[in-house]
Amino acid sequence: MGTIGQNRAEMLLETFGSLGIASLVIDRDGKIVEANKAAEDAFGYSGQDLPGIGITTLILD
Protein backbone atom coordinates (compact mmCIF):
# COMPACT_ATOMS: atom_id res chain seq x y z
CA MET A 1 0.00 0.00 0.00
CA GLY A 2 1.29 3.48 -0.87
CA THR A 3 2.00 6.32 1.46
CA ILE A 4 -0.39 9.20 1.97
CA GLY A 5 1.81 11.36 -0.25
CA GLN A 6 1.77 8.78 -3.04
CA ASN A 7 -1.99 8.40 -2.78
CA ARG A 8 -2.45 12.16 -2.93
CA ALA A 9 -0.17 12.44 -5.96
CA GLU A 10 -2.07 9.66 -7.74
CA MET A 11 -5.38 11.34 -6.96
CA LEU A 12 -4.14 14.69 -8.27
CA LEU A 13 -2.80 13.13 -11.48
CA GLU A 14 -6.08 11.31 -12.05
CA THR A 15 -8.06 14.51 -11.50
CA PHE A 16 -5.70 16.48 -13.75
CA GLY A 17 -6.01 13.89 -16.49
CA SER A 18 -9.79 13.89 -16.40
CA LEU A 19 -10.30 17.66 -16.59
CA GLY A 20 -12.38 18.66 -19.58
CA ILE A 21 -10.28 21.75 -20.28
CA ALA A 22 -6.75 21.89 -21.64
CA SER A 23 -4.39 21.94 -18.67
CA LEU A 24 -0.61 22.03 -18.55
CA VAL A 25 2.02 21.85 -15.83
CA ILE A 26 4.92 24.13 -16.72
CA ASP A 27 8.34 24.20 -15.06
CA ARG A 28 10.31 27.32 -14.14
CA ASP A 29 11.98 27.36 -17.54
CA GLY A 30 8.64 27.44 -19.36
CA LYS A 31 8.83 23.80 -20.47
CA ILE A 32 5.79 21.54 -20.33
CA VAL A 33 6.11 18.83 -17.69
CA GLU A 34 2.60 17.33 -17.88
CA ALA A 35 -0.37 17.76 -20.19
CA ASN A 36 -3.83 16.28 -19.97
CA LYS A 37 -5.82 14.68 -22.81
CA ALA A 38 -7.78 17.89 -23.44
CA ALA A 39 -4.48 19.76 -23.98
CA GLU A 40 -3.26 17.08 -26.37
CA ASP A 41 -6.47 17.44 -28.38
CA ALA A 42 -6.47 21.25 -28.26
CA PHE A 43 -2.87 21.62 -29.41
CA GLY A 44 -2.75 18.61 -31.74
CA TYR A 45 0.12 16.81 -29.99
CA SER A 46 0.30 13.34 -28.53
CA GLY A 47 0.95 12.96 -24.82
CA GLN A 48 4.49 11.81 -25.49
CA ASP A 49 5.28 14.88 -27.60
CA LEU A 50 4.20 17.68 -25.26
CA PRO A 51 6.59 17.18 -22.32
CA GLY A 52 9.74 19.20 -22.92
CA ILE A 53 8.16 21.63 -25.40
CA GLY A 54 8.41 25.28 -24.44
CA ILE A 55 5.06 26.94 -23.71
CA THR A 56 5.95 29.73 -26.16
CA THR A 57 6.00 27.14 -28.95
CA LEU A 58 2.33 26.41 -28.33
CA ILE A 59 1.35 30.04 -27.92
CA LEU A 60 3.20 31.24 -31.02
CA ASP A 61 2.03 28.40 -33.30
CNS distance restraints for C-alpha pairs under 8 A (distance, minus, plus):
assign (resid   2 and name CA) (resid   6 and name CA) 5.74 0.50 0.50
assign (resid   2 and name CA) (resid   7 and name CA) 6.21 0.50 0.50
assign (resid   3 and name CA) (resid   7 and name CA) 6.19 0.50 0.50
assign (resid   4 and name CA) (resid   8 and name CA) 6.08 0.50 0.50
assign (resid   5 and name CA) (resid   9 and name CA) 6.14 0.50 0.50
assign (resid   6 and name CA) (resid  10 and name CA) 6.13 0.50 0.50
assign (resid   7 and name CA) (resid  11 and name CA) 6.13 0.50 0.50
assign (resid   8 and name CA) (resid  12 and name CA) 6.15 0.50 0.50
assign (resid   9 and name CA) (resid  13 and name CA) 6.15 0.50 0.50
assign (resid  10 and name CA) (resid  14 and name CA) 6.11 0.50 0.50
assign (resid  11 and name CA) (resid  15 and name CA) 6.15 0.50 0.50
assign (resid  12 and name CA) (resid  16 and name CA) 5.96 0.50 0.50
assign (resid  13 and name CA) (resid  17 and name CA) 5.99 0.50 0.50
assign (resid  14 and name CA) (resid  18 and name CA) 6.28 0.50 0.50
assign (resid  15 and name CA) (resid  19 and name CA) 6.39 0.50 0.50
assign (resid  16 and name CA) (resid  23 and name CA) 7.46 0.50 0.50
assign (resid  16 and name CA) (resid  36 and name CA) 6.50 0.50 0.50
assign (resid  17 and name CA) (resid  35 and name CA) 7.78 0.50 0.50
assign (resid  17 and name CA) (resid  36 and name CA) 4.75 0.50 0.50
assign (resid  17 and name CA) (resid  37 and name CA) 6.38 0.50 0.50
assign (resid  18 and name CA) (resid  36 and name CA) 7.34 0.50 0.50
assign (resid  18 and name CA) (resid  37 and name CA) 7.58 0.50 0.50
assign (resid  19 and name CA) (resid  23 and name CA) 7.59 0.50 0.50
assign (resid  19 and name CA) (resid  36 and name CA) 7.43 0.50 0.50
assign (resid  19 and name CA) (resid  38 and name CA) 7.30 0.50 0.50
assign (resid  20 and name CA) (resid  38 and name CA) 6.06 0.50 0.50
assign (resid  21 and name CA) (resid  38 and name CA) 5.58 0.50 0.50
assign (resid  21 and name CA) (resid  39 and name CA) 7.16 0.50 0.50
assign (resid  22 and name CA) (resid  35 and name CA) 7.73 0.50 0.50
assign (resid  22 and name CA) (resid  36 and name CA) 6.54 0.50 0.50
assign (resid  22 and name CA) (resid  37 and name CA) 7.36 0.50 0.50
assign (resid  22 and name CA) (resid  38 and name CA) 4.51 0.50 0.50
assign (resid  22 and name CA) (resid  39 and name CA) 3.89 0.50 0.50
assign (resid  22 and name CA) (resid  40 and name CA) 7.59 0.50 0.50
assign (resid  22 and name CA) (resid  42 and name CA) 6.66 0.50 0.50
assign (resid  23 and name CA) (resid  35 and name CA) 5.99 0.50 0.50
assign (resid  23 and name CA) (resid  36 and name CA) 5.84 0.50 0.50
assign (resid  23 and name CA) (resid  38 and name CA) 7.12 0.50 0.50
assign (resid  23 and name CA) (resid  39 and name CA) 5.74 0.50 0.50
assign (resid  24 and name CA) (resid  32 and name CA) 6.66 0.50 0.50
assign (resid  24 and name CA) (resid  33 and name CA) 7.49 0.50 0.50
assign (resid  24 and name CA) (resid  34 and name CA) 5.73 0.50 0.50
assign (resid  24 and name CA) (resid  35 and name CA) 4.58 0.50 0.50
assign (resid  24 and name CA) (resid  36 and name CA) 6.75 0.50 0.50
assign (resid  24 and name CA) (resid  39 and name CA) 7.04 0.50 0.50
assign (resid  25 and name CA) (resid  32 and name CA) 5.88 0.50 0.50
assign (resid  25 and name CA) (resid  33 and name CA) 5.41 0.50 0.50
assign (resid  25 and name CA) (resid  34 and name CA) 4.99 0.50 0.50
assign (resid  25 and name CA) (resid  35 and name CA) 6.43 0.50 0.50
assign (resid  26 and name CA) (resid  30 and name CA) 5.64 0.50 0.50
assign (resid  26 and name CA) (resid  31 and name CA) 5.43 0.50 0.50
assign (resid  26 and name CA) (resid  32 and name CA) 4.53 0.50 0.50
assign (resid  26 and name CA) (resid  33 and name CA) 5.52 0.50 0.50
assign (resid  26 and name CA) (resid  34 and name CA) 7.28 0.50 0.50
assign (resid  26 and name CA) (resid  55 and name CA) 7.54 0.50 0.50
assign (resid  27 and name CA) (resid  31 and name CA) 5.45 0.50 0.50
assign (resid  27 and name CA) (resid  32 and name CA) 6.43 0.50 0.50
assign (resid  27 and name CA) (resid  33 and name CA) 6.39 0.50 0.50
assign (resid  30 and name CA) (resid  54 and name CA) 5.52 0.50 0.50
assign (resid  30 and name CA) (resid  55 and name CA) 5.65 0.50 0.50
assign (resid  30 and name CA) (resid  56 and name CA) 7.66 0.50 0.50
assign (resid  31 and name CA) (resid  51 and name CA) 7.23 0.50 0.50
assign (resid  31 and name CA) (resid  52 and name CA) 5.29 0.50 0.50
assign (resid  31 and name CA) (resid  53 and name CA) 5.43 0.50 0.50
assign (resid  31 and name CA) (resid  54 and name CA) 4.26 0.50 0.50
assign (resid  31 and name CA) (resid  55 and name CA) 5.88 0.50 0.50
assign (resid  32 and name CA) (resid  50 and name CA) 6.47 0.50 0.50
assign (resid  32 and name CA) (resid  51 and name CA) 4.85 0.50 0.50
assign (resid  32 and name CA) (resid  52 and name CA) 5.26 0.50 0.50
assign (resid  32 and name CA) (resid  53 and name CA) 5.60 0.50 0.50
assign (resid  32 and name CA) (resid  54 and name CA) 6.15 0.50 0.50
assign (resid  32 and name CA) (resid  55 and name CA) 6.42 0.50 0.50
assign (resid  33 and name CA) (resid  50 and name CA) 7.89 0.50 0.50
assign (resid  33 and name CA) (resid  51 and name CA) 4.94 0.50 0.50
assign (resid  33 and name CA) (resid  52 and name CA) 6.38 0.50 0.50
assign (resid  34 and name CA) (resid  50 and name CA) 7.56 0.50 0.50
assign (resid  34 and name CA) (resid  51 and name CA) 5.97 0.50 0.50
assign (resid  35 and name CA) (resid  39 and name CA) 5.94 0.50 0.50
assign (resid  35 and name CA) (resid  40 and name CA) 6.86 0.50 0.50
assign (resid  35 and name CA) (resid  47 and name CA) 6.80 0.50 0.50
assign (resid  35 and name CA) (resid  50 and name CA) 6.83 0.50 0.50
assign (resid  35 and name CA) (resid  51 and name CA) 7.30 0.50 0.50
assign (resid  36 and name CA) (resid  40 and name CA) 6.47 0.50 0.50
assign (resid  36 and name CA) (resid  47 and name CA) 7.57 0.50 0.50
assign (resid  37 and name CA) (resid  41 and name CA) 6.25 0.50 0.50
assign (resid  37 and name CA) (resid  47 and name CA) 7.26 0.50 0.50
assign (resid  38 and name CA) (resid  42 and name CA) 6.02 0.50 0.50
assign (resid  39 and name CA) (resid  43 and name CA) 5.97 0.50 0.50
assign (resid  40 and name CA) (resid  44 and name CA) 5.60 0.50 0.50
assign (resid  40 and name CA) (resid  45 and name CA) 4.96 0.50 0.50
assign (resid  40 and name CA) (resid  46 and name CA) 5.60 0.50 0.50
assign (resid  40 and name CA) (resid  47 and name CA) 6.09 0.50 0.50
assign (resid  40 and name CA) (resid  50 and name CA) 7.56 0.50 0.50
assign (resid  41 and name CA) (resid  45 and name CA) 6.81 0.50 0.50
assign (resid  41 and name CA) (resid  46 and name CA) 7.92 0.50 0.50
assign (resid  43 and name CA) (resid  58 and name CA) 7.15 0.50 0.50
assign (resid  45 and name CA) (resid  49 and name CA) 6.01 0.50 0.50
assign (resid  45 and name CA) (resid  50 and name CA) 6.30 0.50 0.50
assign (resid  46 and name CA) (resid  50 and name CA) 6.68 0.50 0.50
assign (resid  47 and name CA) (resid  51 and name CA) 7.48 0.50 0.50
assign (resid  49 and name CA) (resid  53 and name CA) 7.66 0.50 0.50
assign (resid  53 and name CA) (resid  57 and name CA) 6.90 0.50 0.50
assign (resid  54 and name CA) (resid  58 and name CA) 7.30 0.50 0.50
assign (resid  55 and name CA) (resid  59 and name CA) 6.41 0.50 0.50
assign (resid  56 and name CA) (resid  60 and name CA) 5.79 0.50 0.50
assign (resid  57 and name CA) (resid  61 and name CA) 6.03 0.50 0.50
